[in-house]
């Protein structure tokens, strides 16, 4: 398998795993902040949005401090399980998930806040449990925002560079994603390789946008 396809498959795996993580944590956090009222809620929302405006290298540095062998979490993982996220594809997943988290959290929160609370109250009156109400009433009404956030997060994870490079490094075949491979090719003066990787990356991004464009109208039509 050529290095370009290896980097593509690794990027898809990292982006897919990061998006799956955000499906639970990003959507769950968005729903929680849309429904709960407590002091400091706006401050917490601002902190959770920081990865969207923070320089990727700064985010990568924070992750190194936490996940490194001497970090609070990294040292515990190393001592307890003999495992480290540094210079692994799992570390790239963590970096990509955190970098793309706000792109799921913010649209999901806005979508849940836009759901008519009277419909949820009607479900409670009919005896629908909390989980069933979320799955049968709230989520179907907020699916557009959730889907948009997940697609944006996937695209962001595919293109993540700074934080991923600092945490996972650039090991060909192991942690070198498409964006890092492009950077390495340009630095090495391999213009043909860089052009091929750029075209491949562009095709993947176009494919994601086309899928997003086809999914939303079809779902809307069925509803």
N, C-alpha and C positions, 0 to 999 in steps of 0.2 A: 504494500500500500504506500502511495506517495506521501511525503510529508504534508502536503496541502490537505489531502483527504483525512489524514490522521488528525491534523489540527482542527478541521471542520467537525469531525465526529466528537472530538474532545470538547469543542465549544458547545455543540448541541447537547452533550451529556451534562456539562456544567450548567448551561442555561436552563435545561429542563429540570435538573435537581433544584436549582435556586428558585425557579418559578413554583415548583411543588412545595417548597418550604414556605414561600410567601403566600401560597394558596391557603395555608392554615394560619400562619402567624399574621400576615398582612390583612387578610379578610377578617380574621378573628379580632384583631386589634381595632380595625376600622369599625366593626359592629359594636364592640365594647365602648369605644369613645363616642359613637353615635347615640347610644342608649343611656349610658351612665352619666350622672352629674356629680362632680366632686371638686373640691378646691384643687387648683393647680392643673386642671384638665387641659387648658390651653397651653400651659408651659410644657406639659408632657407631650402634647401634639407637636409642638415646635421642636422639641428634642428628637422625637421620632422622625421628623422631616429633615434633620440635619444632613444625613447622607446625600440628599439631593443637591445641596448647595455647598457641601464641604469638598475641598480639593481631594481627588482620589488618593493622592500620596499621603495626605494627612489621615484619611480614613485607614489607609494601609498601615500607617505608623501606629495608630491606636490598636489595630488588630494585632500587630506584632507585639505590642506591649502586653496585650491580654493573652494571646495564644502562643507566644514564644516560650521556649523552654524555661525561662525564668519568670514568665508572666503568671498572673494569679490563676488563670484557667489552664494555661499551657503546662505549668509545673505540676498541677494536680493530675492532669491527663497523663503526663509522662510518668509520674510516680505511681499512679493507680493502674493504668492500663498499658503503659509503655508505648503510648501513641502520641504523635504530634501532628498538628495540622500544617505546620510549616513545610514548604516544598512538596506538597501533595495536591492531587486534584481535588480532594475534599476541602482543602484550604481555599482553593479557587472557588468552590461552591459557596463556602461561607462568605467570602469577600463579595462575590457577585450577588448573593442573597441580601446582604446588608446594603449594598450600594443601590439595589433596585427596590428595596422595601418600601420607600415612600411612594413609588409609582403604583403600588398596589394599595397601600394604606389610605392614601388621600382620596382616590376615586371611589374606593369601597365605602369609606366613611360618608362621603357626599351622597352616594347612591342610597345607603341605608337611611340617612337623614331625610331623603326625599320620599321615602315610603310613607304612605298615609297611615298614621297611627290608628285611625278608626278601624281599618281593616284588621289590624293586629288585635285590637280590643274585641272585635266581633269574633275572631278566632278563639280568644280566651273565653268568651261567653259560651261558645259552643263546646267548650271542654277540651280544646286542642292543647297538648302539652307544649312546653317551651321549645324543645328541639323540633317537634313536628311543625310548629308554627314557623320556625325559622326556615325549615326546608320546604314547606308547602306554601307559605305566604310571603315572608320577607325576602328570601333569596330569589325566588322567581320574579319579584317586582324590582329587584336591584341588580339583576344579572348583567345589564348593559354596562354599568359602571365597573362591576367586578371583572367582566371579560376584558374591558378596555384596559384596566389596570394590569391584568395578567399578561396581556399581549405586549404592553409597553415594558413591563418588567422583563419579559423574555428577550425582547430586542435590546434592552439595556444590559442584561447579563451577557448577551452574545458579544456586545461591543466593549465590555468592561476591560480596562487596561491597567490603570495605575495601581489600584488596591490589589488586584490579582497578581500583578508582577511582583509587588513587594512581599506578599504573603506566600505565593506558590512558586515564584521564580519563573524561569524560562527553560524548562527541561524538555527537549524535543521528545515527543511521543508520550510524555507523562503529564506535564503541566503547561506546555506551550499551546495556548489557544490561538485562534485565527488573528486576533488583533495584535497579540504579542509576536506572532510569526511575521506579520507585516512589518512591524517595527524592526525585528532582527534582520529581515531581508533588506530593508532600506539602509540600515546601519552597515551592513556588509557589502553594499553596492550591488546587490543582486536584483536589478531592476525587473528582469523577466519574471522572477519568482514573486516579487512584490506585486507586479501587475496582475499575475494570475490569482494571487490571494485576494487582492482588492476586488477583482471581478467576481470571484467566488463568494466573498462576503456580501457584495452588492446583490447578487442573485438570491442569497438566503434572505436578506432583508426584504427584497421585493416579494419573495414568496410568502413571508410572514404577513406582509401588508395585504396581499391578495387573499390569503386565507381569512384574515380579519374582515375584509370587505365582503367576502362571501358568507361568512358565518352570521354576521349581524342581520342583514336583510332577510336571510332564510328563516332565522329564528323569529324575527319580528313578524314575518308573514304568517307563520304557523300560529302565532299568538293572536 
